[in-house]
Amino acid sequence: MRVEIWSDIACPWCYVGKARFEKALAAFPHQERVEVVHRSFELDPGRAKDDTAPVIAMLAKKYGMSEAQAQAAEDNVGAQAAAEGLTYRTRGRDHGNTFDMHRLLHFAKEHGRQGELVQALYEANFAEEESVFGDDERLVKLAVGAGLDENAARAVLADPTAYADDVRADEREAAQLGANGVPFFVVDRKYGVSGAQPTDVFTQVLTKAWDERSPLTLIDRAEGEGEACGPDGCAVPQH
């Protein structure tokens, strides 16, 4: 069974939602047969790579609120993150373009390290002091920490076309699926879960999707047709 998660590294609810989903998955009896794939979604796709701003100022401007209200909103997210065992800095964070991070995540997926990199990026953005925006060397260090080759990661970042089509394809698919916000979870291409839902909601949808999986219906072959090979060798037609 496959679970696809559309998210953005700049999205605090994606950080929280991922933790809640993973708690449900850890308790799911078939977890070893669940493949998790992270898909790209940019909250601010038009932002220039070198355009960064304090999170509080960005929130106040975007939502037409005072900086005090924006800080209260950040404190609320921080409290919910803490309830999931996550470190969340509610002061001093910045915001910027995440396109290069998504390109790196597609590169990491090819090398079987996507889960490690997405977690490293979330922790770097929400829990650590050093910014992840507009600094290729910072991203290279995170990629290496996630088990990726340093030179290969640097080459991906140096080529703005590398994995760009993969990012755009994910974003188009999100629109086709009706996802206009993140996190957005798609379970076995049957159920969509929008937002950082409580852990029990993820438990319910994982169980429901698993229980509804259709078993294979075997079509009996006619005698003498459809020979096959197995552990004991291959069938030899008898004439």
N, C-alpha and C positions, 0 to 999 in steps of 0.2 A: 504494500500500500504506500502511496506517495502523498506527502504533505508539502505543498508549495506555499511559501511565505513571501508575499510582496511587502517590502519594507524600505525604510530609508535610515541611514545611520544618524541623520539629524533629528529623527523622530523619537521623542522620549517615550511615547506610548508603545513604540515598536520594541524598545529596550525592555519595558515592563511586560509587554505581551509575550515576548519571546521567553522570558523567565517563567511566566504562568503556563505557557504551552509545554515547556520542557518539564515542569513538575508533573503535568498530566501524562506526558509521554513516559517519564521515568517509572510511573506506576502502572502503565499499560502493559498487560500480560504479553502482548505481541510486539513489543517495542523493537525487537531485533529485526522485525520484518517491515519496519516503517522507514522509508527513505525520506529525508527532509531536504528540500531544495530551496535555496533563497533566491528570490527574484527581485529585479530592480524596480524602484519607484523613487523619483526625485520630487521632493516637496517644493523645491525652488529651482526648477530647471533652467530658468533664464538668468540666473545669477552668475556673474563672471567669476572665474577661478580665483582671482586675487581680491574679490570683494567680500570681506569678512566684517562682522559687526557683533557687538555684545548681544547675547540672547535677550536680555531684558529690554533693551532698546528696540530690537527687532520685533518682539512680541507686542510691545506697546504700539508701535507704528502699524503693524499688520492688522491688529484687532481693534485699534482705536481705543485703547485703554491707557490708564496712567501707568507710570513705571511701578508705582506701589501695587497696583492691581496685577501687573505682570509678575512682579516678584512673589505675590501671594499665590498666583497660579503655579509658578515654579516650585514653591514650597510644598504645595499640594502634591505635585507629581513626585517630588523628592520623598515625601512621606509614604506614598504608595510604593515607590521603588524600594524603600527601606523595608517595608512589610514583606517584600519578596526576597529579602536578603541581599539587595543590590546597593552598591555605593553610588550615590548621586550627588554631584556638586551643584548646589542651588545658587552659588555665587561665582561670578567670574568666568563663566563659560562663554564661548563665542559661537557664531553660526556662519556657514558658508556653503559653497557649492560641493556636492557629493559625487559628481559624475565620475571622477577618477577613482573613487573608492568602489563604485559599482563596476567599473571596468576591471579593477583588480580582483573583485569577487568572482567575476566570470573566469578570469585567469586561474584563480585558486580552485574553482570548481573542476577545471580540467585536470588539476593535479591532486584532487581528493582532499583539499585543505580548506574548502569553503567555510565549513562550520567553525573551524579554528580562527579564520580571519575575521568573519563577521563578529564573533565574540570579542576579539582583540580590538576591533574598530569601535564597537559599542563602549567597551571599558575605557578606551582612550578618550573618547568624546565626552562621556558622562561622568567618569570617575577620576580622570587624571588632569593635572594642571596644564600640561603642554598641549597646544592646539593641534588638531588634525587637519585643519583647513589651510590650503594654499602652500603646503610644505611637502614636496615630493619625498625628501629624505626621511621625514617623519613617517610617511606611509611605507617607505621601503623597510624601515626598521620594524614596523608592525608586521609587514609581510614575512620578513625573515623570522620573527618571533613565532609566527604561525606555521613555520616549517617550509616556506617557499624559498626558492633560489634568489639570492640578492641581485645578481646581474640581470636575471630574467625579469624580476619585478621592476627594476629600474628601466629596463627596455620597454616594458608595457607602458609605464608612465610617460616615457619620452615620446611615445608615438600616440598622438591623440586619436588615431583611427583604430588602435588595437582594442578589440572587443566592444567598440562603440555600437556596432550593429546589434550585438547581443543585448546591450542595455536598452536600446530603442525598441527592439522586438519585445522584450519583457514589458515595457511601458505601454506599447500598443495592445498587448494581450490583456493587461490590467484594465484598460479602457473597454475592451471588448467584453470582459467579464463583469463590467459594471462597477469596478473598484475605483472610487473617486477619493479614497483616503486610505491610510495605512495605520496599523498593520492590517493585512487582508490575508486570511488563511484559506487555502483551497484543499480540501481533503478528498483524495481519490477522484478528483474531477466530478464529485457529486454534491459536495456541500461547501458553502462559503461561510466563513466566520469573519465578521468585520469588527475591528477594534480589539483592545486589550481586555478581552473577556475574562471573567473569573476562571480559575483552574478547572472547576467542575464542569463548566460549559465545554471546555476542550476534551475533558474526559468523556462526556456524553457523546460528542460528535465522533471522536475516535472509535468508541464502542459501536455506535450506530453504523458508521461506514464499514467497519470490519464485519459486523454481523450481516450486512446486506451484500457483501461480496458474493458474486455468483460462482458456485463451484463449476468446474469443468463438466460438460456433458460429453461422454465418450460415445462415439459412433462405432458400433461393432463392424469390423471389416468382414467382407465376404471371404469364404474359405479360399486360401491360395492367393489372396491379394493383400497388398499393403505390407509386405515383409519388412522387418525392422531388425536393427541390431540392439543387443542388450549386454549386460555384464558378462553373460555366458557365451557371447559370440553372436553371430548373425544367422538368421534363418536361411536355410538353403531350400529353394523351391524344389518340390518333388514332382517329377513328370511321369 
